[in-house]
Amino acid sequence: MSHTLSTDPQMNRYAKADRARASTWRAAAASLIALVVFLAVVVALDTALRPQISGIGLLTIGIILSIVPAASWLVFFYLQDRLEPEPVGHVAQMFVIGLALAGALGIPLTNEVFRTQEWLFRDLGSALIGSIFLRGAIETFILYATVRYFIFDSPEFDERTDGLIYGTAAGLGYATAANLRFILASGGADLGSTGVYVAEVALAYAAFGGVIGYFLGHAKVQQDPPWWLPLGFVVTALLNGVFTLLSGQLETGSFSFGTTGGGLPTLTGFALSAIFVVLITVILALLVNRDVSAAASGRLTQPSGDPTVGDRQANALTIAASAIMLIIGVIGWNSAVNSSTPFEAAGIRGAYPAYFSVATGEGEAFRVADRTGSGVEFALRVVTPPAGSDIKAITALLASERAADNLTYRVVRTAQETIQGKPATVQEFAWVDPGGLTGAIPRVIQGLDYIFVSENRAVIVTLVATPATIGEVEPLFKDFVNGLSF
């Protein structure tokens, strides 16, 4: 049956809830168009002028650019919604809370605690588990919590599309926090790349917020079974993870694992975001219009309770679903970061990180290299020194061999340590890789040797890395050395 306004407040709530509200979709379309125009202008100016901006100026412009996507949506929504007013203060509140929770919890967890950017694309298994069950679950829970705990029980949340509005605002808040972190971490970044990146992130998180918001709005008005909200949580986390996987790997039409992946500001990534958000917006519009039509025709059973009262059972099940996904994600994270592969070579046993690949060369007992392209390698070499040679003679021989290949080779520091009861000489070294005939930019290589000398042989365990990675990988290398048995 159709719903008309009456003197019964309960009936009036349902009549309002079942309106077809076009302002939400008009605002989404207008903000998307504005964002495309904004991005085109930024990229065109950057390409044509190549402005030399640095320091505070670049940082200020970057911060302004990070706020533009959220501001455009809020402005267009406010202008479109004048005849069907949603308290602009509540919408802004969702944006601010989403931004605050992302900055205080979401981003620190994904980027600093679990450091997903370092291992997410090592292999397909890590990518799927990390993108969906860890990063997707954390980010989706932030969006869910923003709407569920700060506006869901408000009398103002009384329409199906309210969930979309508040969820999108929360998503844009999360996106703004992520964009600000990117800009501050990169010192402002390049103007064109910044514009592409912030647009891509804003579109993606607006879509995620809209999806979880749809499920929340439907649950609020229709009082769905307890499994409805957990389903919405899982669907949103899945979409979030799939997008992370695609945006991090889709380069020139191919998938490539074993790279650092993820987060590079490219027009390909923006195009993917735009297609993604358009598809989600169209699907959500169809779903909402279907629900409204079903309610107007009487095909939907009218809830018996008050739609302003939240369902505690559904909320508890959603928390449980998020906890289960997070546990799976943490197990995957631990496996990706801490799992190892055993080996035996030249009478030496040990284990190397599972995300390394065997790369043993001529004259070496064993070598493994990081598949993500970081330039990190662990190597084993066993040599038989001339009779009567001591450790100084062996290190001098090693230095002579390396200097023959690269005149810039230098030993920076030498020390003595004891590893599992065995005395070892430890030396830090460095050289400059000129790039050879490939035309690559010369780069500094740093390394570390552990040299063990027994009666008739010397075992040389070597770490090769770059200045940017050696500090992070050195503890892992020491674990590798400590695990050797010979």
N, C-alpha and C positions, 0 to 999 in steps of 0.2 A: 504494500500500500504506500501511497505518497504521504509525506510528512508535512504538515502545515503548522505554523506557529499557533500555539494555544496559550491558555493561562497556566498550564501545567509546566513548571520549570524543567522537570525531567524530560517532557516531550520536546520542549524548546531546545534543550541541549542536543537531542538526537536530530532534530530538524536542521539545526545549524551544522552538526557534524556531517550530515549527508549532502551538503552543498557541493556543487562542482565549482571549484575555485580556480579561476584562470590566472590570477595574479602571480601565483607561484611559478607557473610555466612561462609566462611572459617575462618575468624577472630573470629566470634562468636563461632564456633565449637571448635577451638583451645583454646580459652580462657576458655571455659567451661571445657574442658578436663584438662587444666592446673589448674583450680580452684579446681577440684575434687582431683587431685594429691596433690596440696598444702594442702588441708584440711586433706587428709589422712595422710600426713607426720606430720602435726601439732598435730593431735589427737593421732597418734601412738607414737610420741616423748613424749607427755604429759602423756600418759598412761604408757609408759615404764619407763620414767625417773622421773616423778613427780618432776620437777625442783622447787626448793624453790626460786622463784624470787619475789621480792617485791620492793616497792618504785619506784624510777626513772627507774630501770631496767625493771620492769614489764610494766610500763607506756610506755617506749620507744618501747618495743617489741609489745605492743598492738597497738601503732600508726603505726608501720611498717606493721603489719598485716592488718590494716584497709585500707592501701593504695595498698596492693598487688592486689586485684581483679581489680581495675581500671587500675593499671599499666600494668597488664597482657593483658587486652583487648587492650589498646592503643598500646602496643608493637606489638602484633600479627596483629592488623589492619595495622599498619605502614609497617610491613614486607610483608603482603599480598597485600598491595595496591600500591606497587612500580610501577607496570605497568599501573595502573589506578589511578594516584595520586590525592588524596584529600589533600589540604593544611593542614599539620599536625598542623600548628598554629591555624587554625580555629577549628579543632577538640579539641585541648587542651583548646582553649578559651571557648568552650561550657562546657567542664568539669569544668573549674575554675568558670565560671559564675553560673552553676548549683550548685556547692558547696557553693559559696558565697550567692546566694539567699536562699538556704536551711538553711544555718546558720543564716542569718539575718532575714528571714521572715518565711519560712515554718516550721522549727522545733520550734522556739519560739511560733508560733501561735498554733500548735497542742499540744505541750507539756507544755507550760507555761501559755498561755492565756486560752485555752479551756481544758487543762489538761486531754486529752482524755484517757491517761493510767489509770486514776483513776475511770472512770465510763463507759468505752466503753463496758464492758462485764457484766454489771449488769443484763441485760435481752436481749431478742432477738431484741426487738424494738430499744433499745439504740444501740445495736451492729450494726444493719443494717443502721440506720440513721447516727450514728457517723462514721462508717467505710467508707461509700460511700459518703454521702452528706457533711460531714465536713472534715475529714482527707483526703478522696479520692479526693475531690474537691480542697482542698488547695494544696496538693502535685502535682496533675495533672496540676494545673495552673502554678506552679513554673516551671515544665518541659516545658509546652507550651510556657510560656513567654520567657524562655531561648532561645528557637529556633526561635520563631516568631519575637521577637524584636531585636535579636542580630545577626542573620545570614540569616533569611528567604529572605530578599530583596537583599542579596549579589549575584552578578553574578556567584559566585562559587557554589551557591545552584542551580544546573541546572540538576540534575538527580533524578529519583524516589527514589533511594536508599540513596541519601544524607540526606533525612529526617530521615531514620533509623540510619545512622551514627551519625548525630548530636544529635538526640534524645537519643540514647544510651549513648553517652558521657555525656549529661546533666543528665541522670538518674544515671550514675556512680558517677557524682559529688555530686548529692543529697545523694546517698548511703554513700559516703565517709564522708560527713558531719554528717550523722546520726551515722555512726560507730565511728567517733572521739568523738562525744558527749557521746555515750555509754561508751567508754573506759575512758574518762576523768571523767565522773560521777561516775564510779565504781572503780576509782583508778587503772585501768589497767586490772582488771578482771582476771579470771583464763585463763591460756594459751589455753587449749583445748576449753573451752566455747567461748572464744573470736574468735578463728578461725572459729568455726561453725557459730557464730552470724554474723560476717562480710561477710562470704560467702553467707549466706542466704539473707541478706539485699542487697548485691551487685547484686545477680541474679534477685531479685524481681524488683529493680528499673531500672536495665538495660532493663527488659521486658517492664515496664511501659513506659520508654523513647522510646523504639522501636515502641510501638503501636501508641503513639501520633505523633512520627516522621513519621510513615507510612502515616498517614492522612495529615500531613503537606507536605510531599513530593509529594503525589498524588495531593493535592490542588495546589501546586506550578507549577507542570508540566501540569496538565490537566485543571487547572482553573475550578474547580468544582463549582456547585451551592453553594450559601451562607450557606446552611444548612449542608454542608459536614464537615467543621471544628467543629461546635458545636456537631455534631454527634460523631466525633472522641474524643472530650473532654469527652462527657458523657460515651462512651464506655471505655475509659482509666480509668476514675474515678470509674466506676463500677468494672472493673477488679482489680483495686487497693483495693477497699473496700472488695471485695470477698476474695482476698488474705489475707488481714488483718484479716478478720473474721475467715478464715480457719486456718491461722498460729497461731492465738491466742487461738483457741479452740480445734484444732485437737490434742488430747493427747490420746494415746493408742486406737485410733480408735473410740473415742466417743466425742460427743459434750456436753459441760457443761457450762451453764450460771450461773450467781450469783457468779462468781469468779473474781479475779483481772485480770486474763488472759493476753495474749499478750506478745510478746517480749522475751520469755525465749529461750535461745540458745540451741536447741535440734537437734539431727540428724533427727528427724521426720520433723522438720521445714525446715531443709536444703533439705531433699528429696522432700518435697512439692515444694520448690523454684526451684529445678532442673527440676522437671517434668513440672512445670508452665512455666519456661523460654523456655524449649525445645518445648513444644506445641505452644507457641506464636511464636517462631522463625520459626517453620515449617509452621504455618499458614501464617505468613508474607511473607515467601519465596514463597509460592504458590500464594499468592495474587499479589506480585510484578511480578513474572514470567507470571501470567495470563495477567496482564496489559501490559507487554512488548510484549507478543505474540499478544495481541489484537491490539496494536499500529502498530506492524510490518505487520499485515495482513490487516490493514486499517479498522478494525471494530470500532476503537475509532475515534470519530470526532476530527479533529485537531483544537486546540484552535485558536481563531482569534487574541488574544492579545499577549502581551509580557509576557512570563512566569517568568520574573525577577521582575514583579510588583506585590506586595502583594494586596490581596483583602481586602479592609477596611471594607466592609460590613460583610464579613465572620468573620473578627476579632471582630467586634462589637457584632455580634450575639454570638460568643464564650464567650466574656466577660459577656454578659447577661446570658448565660447558666450557667457560673460559679457562677455568683452572685445569681441566683435563687437557685442553689444547696446549696450554702453557707448559704443562708437565711433559707432553710429547715433544714440544719445541725445545725444552731444556735438555731432554735426553738427546735429541738430535744435535743440539749445540755442543754438548759434552763429547759426543761421538766425533763430530767434525773437528773439534779443537784438540781433543786429548787422545783420540784413538791412534794406534800405531801398527806398523807392519813389521813382523820379525824378519831377520835375514841372517845369513852366515856366508862369510867370504874370507878367504885366505886364513882360515882358522880363527876368525873373529866372529863372535855372535853379538847381536844387538837388535834394536828396533828403531825404525825411523817413523816420523809423522805420516799418517795414512794419506794425507793430501800431497805428499811428495811422490815423484816418479823416479825410477831408476834411470840414471844417465851415466853409467860407468864408461870411462874413456880408456884409450890405450895406455898401458903402464900403470893403471890404477887398480886397487883391489876392489873399490866400491865407491859409487857416487850417487847421490840423489839430489833432485832439484825441485823447488817449490813450483807446483803446476799453475799457480795463480799469476806467474810472470813477475814476481817480486825481485827476481835475481838472486834469491837465497839458495845456496847449495851446501851440502855436507859431503865431505870426501874422506876416504880412507886410502892410505898408501903404506905399503910395507916394503922397506928397503933393507938390504944386507950391507952394513957399513964395512969399510976396510978394517982389517984386524988392527986393534989398538986404537980405534977412533973413539973419541969421547963426544959428549953432547955438543960441545962447541964446534967440533969438526962437522958434525951432522947438520947443525943449523947453518953453518957457513956454506956447506954444500947445497943445501936447500935454497939459500939466498942467491947463490951463484946461478943455479938453474933458472930461478924466476927472473933474475935480472937479465939473463940472456934473452928472455922472451919480451921483457919490458924494462927499459932502462930507468923508468920512474919508480921501480919497486924499492920500498924502504921498510925496514923493521922499526916500528915506532916504540915498542916497549917489550921488555923481556922479564919474566918472573918465574918463580919456582912454586909448584903446588903438589899436593899429594891427592891422588884420585884413587879411591878404593885400595888404599895401602900401597899404590904404585907411585913413585916419584915421577913428575912430569915437568918438562920445561914448557912454559906458555909464552907465546910471542904474538903481539899484535903487529899487523903489517898493512900496507896500503900501496896502491899504485893508480895511475891514471890510464883508463882504457881509451885509446885515441879514436875508436870507432872503425878502424881499418878501412877497407875499401867500400864499406856500406854507406859511407857518408853520414853516419850517425854522429850525434853530438858527443864529444868526449865526456866521460863520466868518471868519477872517483870510485874505486873499488876498495873496500876495507875487508879485513879478514882476521882470523884467529887460528893459531896452530896449537894443538896439544901434542907434544912429542914425548913418546915413551921409548926408552932404550933398555933392551934386555941383553943377554949374553951374545946373541948372534943376529939380532935384528932390531930395527927401529920401526915403531908404528907411529905414523903421523896422521892426526885427525884434524881436518881443516874445515873452517867455516868461511864461506865467501858471501859477502852481502854488499849493500850500498850504505852510505851514511844515514839514509832515511829509514832503513830497516834493521840495521845491526843491533840497535839498542833493544828493540822489541824481540828479536829472534835469539839473542845471546842466551837468555835463560833456557830456551828450548834446546839450543845446541849443547849447553852444559848437561842437560838431562840426557841427551843422546850420548855424550861422552861417558857420563856416569853409568849408563846402561850397558856399555861394552864389556865383553868378557873375552879375555885372551891370555 
